[in-house]
Amino acid sequence: MREYLLFLDTETSGIPRDWSKPYSSRDNWPHIVQLAWVVYTRDGQEVKAENHYIQPNDYDMSPASGSIHGLTLDFLRQNGKSRHAVMHRLHRDLLRYHPLVVAHFMQLDYHMVSVGFYRAGLQNPLEHLPTFCTMRATGEPGALHQPPLSAPRRAVPAPV
């Protein structure tokens, strides 16, 4: 087991239209509106906790998403930080702690964080870290209908 665990959660402006599209497909992938994570040691000691809202400078939010998480564009404009600043903080923590990354809906969180790194111009450290989905592990209804977790999408196809 890894020395650290990082529990991750995202709230988004919508849901992906097509899970197989590259991250460069701007209209396909929604945006992170809130990103939170907590780092623990493997014996359960909290190391740090972060919770950030992202400024809606380049995205709108679907009414359905707003009704789920309760965030509004006005609230995000007043309380949000730049995407790059927030993604840089998570990037730093992933590189520093090399954790097992845990999320309840890892499929969505993995891709949303990956597209967040892409949009912020940062390398994606999630590609090299183990992940664990609590929804799949518990067999929660709907867990079996998730698209499979697959390799990150590149802006340009990888050379053959």
N, C-alpha and C positions, 0 to 999 in steps of 0.2 A: 504494500500500500504506500502511496505517496505520503510525504511528510505533511503536505498541506492539501486542504480541500477548499475550493472556491465555489460558493453557491451563487448562481447567476439568475437574474430575472430581467426581462425586457417587457416594456409596454410599447405598442407600435401604433402607427397611423393607419394601419389596415392589415391585410394579409396578402401574401404573394399571389399573383395571378397564375403563375406557372413556376413550379418549384425547380424546373430543369433549366430555366433561362440563366444566362450569365449575370453576374452582379453589375455589369456595365449597362444592363437593360433597365434604365432609370424608371420607366413607367411600370415595370413589373414588380419591383421590390419596394415595399413600404419603408418608412423611416422609423428609427427608434425615437420615441418621445420621452421615455424614462428608462434609465439603466441603473440597476442596483446590483451590488455584489458584497458578499461577506466572506472573509478568509478565516479559516479555522485550522488549528493544528490537528493532527490525526487523533490526539487525545481529547479534543473537544474544547480547547481554549480559543476564544475569539482573538484574532490578531488585529483585524481592522474591518470596518464596514463603510461602504460608500453608497450614496443614493443621489442620482443626478437627473435633472430634467434637461432636455435638448431644445434649444431655440428653434422655432419653426421658420427659419429664414428661407428654406427652399422646399417646403412641403406643405400640403394640406392634410387634413385628417378626415377619415370617413366618419359619418355620424354614428355608425354601428360601433366603431372602435371607441369613440368618445363615451358612448353609453356603457361600454364594458368597463373601462378603467376610470372614467369620471374626469379625465383631464380635458381641458379646453385650450384652444389656441391662445386665448388671452392670458390664461394662467401660464402657459409655456413661454409666451413672449416676456412676461414679467419675471419669471423664475428660472428660465432656462439658461444653460451655458452653451458655449460653442461645441459643436459635434467633435471637432478636432481635440479640444481640451479634454473632454470626457473620455473619448476613445484613447487618447494618449495615457490617461491615468490607468485605465483598465489594461492597456498594452503593457505598461510598466509593471503592474502587479502580476500579470500572467508570466512575464519573463523573470521577475524576481522570485516568485514562489514555485513555479513549475507545478501547479496543483493538478489534482483530479478536478475537473470542472463538472459541477452538478447543476442540473436544471430540471424543472418539472415537465416542460415541453421542450426537450433539448433540440428537436428538429427545428422548431421555430427560432429559439434563442441562438442556436449555433449559426444559422444562416443570417439572422438579423445582426448579430455581432460581426460576422464575417463581412457582410455588406457595409456595415458601419466602418470597419477598418479600411475597406476598399475606398469608400467615399472620403475618408479622412487622409488617404494617401499613406497608410501604414501597412507594414507587413502583417500577416495574420498568424499570430502565435497559436491559435486554436488548432491549426493544422497538425501541430506536433505534440498536442496534449491529449491525454485520455479524457473521455467524457462519460457521464452516467445520466440516464434519463429516469427520473423517479416515476413518471407516468407509465412508461413501458414496464418498469420493474414491478409496479403494483398491479399491472393488468387493468388499469382504470378504463372504463368504457371509452371507446374512441382511440385508445392507444394503438390498437392493431390496424387502424385505418390511416395512420400517419404515413406520409411518403418516407421512404428509407433515407437515413442519414447518408449522404454521399459526399464525394470530394467537393471542395470549394469550387465555385464557378470562377473562371478567369475572365478578364475583360477581353482577352484575345485567346483563341484556342491555343493550347500548348503545342509546341513543335512536335512533329512525329519523328 
